[in-house]
Each structure stands twice: as structure tokens, then as C-alpha cells.
């Protein structure tokens, strides 16, 4: 008897429509500048409490990234970004994005070039979170 190869795994595997990381940062204003002016995200939403910026939602194309201001309740020396990287795929000019970030004073930890089987660069934000920006394969 033939088996139905289209049968769904049980229990069903998770099927997401999107995923949105959120980073807790030391200086939200500096991080917003880094992501918006440096990489080209845009500010979609902002949350304030008593006139103080507490969080933002950034967008780039169909993707979102949340940033929230650390309240330092776990200490000011809490490490951030260690062992974490986001892979970002675009059809835009990788060299131009890296140049814009570099002109803002952003840290490029892996210069634009052929890495990870594609043309990419890796940047590190002010809190140590790494993003690798990859040119989409045609």
C-alpha cells in the first residue's frame, strides 16, 4: 500500500508567517540612530513613559526589529549580543549599505566580500549584536 507523502507530521511543525527579534539596549537613542541612519531601517512605532523613550519598532522592507531601553535592573554591566547574530537578506547594494554604516562610525567586523557562500558583510551594533547583511542570490 502506498503512503501519502503529503501527510503532515504529527504533531504539526510550527509554521510562522514572520518572526520579530527584539533587543534590549543600553542607549536607545544611539541604537535607533545606528539602525536607521547607519543601516537604513525606519522608525515605525515608538513607546514613551513620562516623556522618556522606552521602545521602538523598526522596519526594513517586510521585516521588523524591536529595541527597548534597558532599565538596568539586572545591572549596567550585563553583557548583550554575545553569541547572537541576525542574517539579513536584501537585493540592495551591499557595498553601499556598508559604506553608509561606516560613514556613521558603525563597526564592520567582516568587510564586504564573498563570505558564507554569498556576498555579505557583518556589522556589530553599539551593544554587541551582530547582523550579517547578504545579497540575495538571483
N, C-alpha and C positions, 0 to 999 in steps of 0.2 A: 504494500500500500504506500502511495506517495505521501510525503509530508508537505504541509503547507509552509513554504519557506518565508512567506509574508506574515506568519503568525507573530504577534507581539510577544516580547519577553515578558514573563510574569515574575515578580511584579513589574509593572511597566517602568522603563527607564525614564528619567527626568527629561522633559522636553521644554527648554526655555525659549522665550522669544527675545529676551535681552538679559544682560547682566550689567550691573552698575556698581563698580567699586567705589568706596568712599575712604578717604584718607583723613586722619586726624593730624593736624599740622601745628607747628609752633607759632607761626606768624601768618595768619590767613591772608592779610593784605599782600604780603610778599609772595605767597604762593599763588594767589589769584593773578598777580602781575606776571609771574613766571609762566603759568599755564596759558593765559590769554595773550599777552604781548610776546612771549617767547615762542610758544608752540602754535598759537592760533585758535585755541578754544574760545568760545564766547560765553559770557555770563548769562545764564538763562533764568536763574532764581537766586534770591539772597534772603537770609533769615537773620534778623537782628533781635537783640534783647536789651532793653534800656539804652538804645542807641549804639550798641556795640555789635559789630558784625560777628555772628556765631557760626554761620554756614552758608555755603553756596552750592548751586548745581551748575556745572559747566557742561557745555555741549560742543561736540565736534562731529559734524555730519549727523548720523543716526545714533551716535554713542554719547553716553553721559558719564560724568565723573563728579562725585561729591567731595567737597572739602569741608571739614569742620574744625573750628578753633579748639585746640587742646585747652582744657580748664586746669591742667597741671595737677589734678587731684592725685595722680599716681607719680608725681614728682616731675621736675623740669628736665631731668637727665634721662628720661625714658627713651630708649632707642626706637627709632622709626625707620621703616623702609628696609631693614636688614632681611635678606633672603626673599625679597619680593620684587617682581617685575611685571609690567603690563606690556603686552605685544600689541602694537597698533598698526593696522594695515591701511594704506592710502594709495591713491593713484597719482597724488601730487608729487612735485619735485622734492625729493629727499634732501638734496644739497641746499635748496633754498630754505627749507624748514630749519635745517641745522644752522645755516648762516644767520637766520633771524634770531634763533635762540642764542647763538654765540654772541651776536651784536648786543643782546640784552645782558650779557655777562653770565649766561647759563653754562652749566657744566656738561660737556660732552665727554663721556667716558669711553666711547668707542666711535671713532670718526666714521663718517660716511664711507661706505665701501661694500664689497661683497663679503657678507657675513651670514652665517646661518642659512646658507643656500639661497640668499636673496640680497638685494641691495638695501642697506639699512644703516642706521646709526643708533647709538644708545645714549640717553641723557639721564642725568641724575638731578632730581628736583632739590629745593633747599633743605628738605627733611630727609633726603637719602633714598626716596622712592625712585626706582629706575623704570624708564619707558624706552622700549625699542620701537622705533618707527621704521616700518618696512614698506618698500614699494611693492604693490600688488603685482603678481605675475599675470601677464596677459592671457 
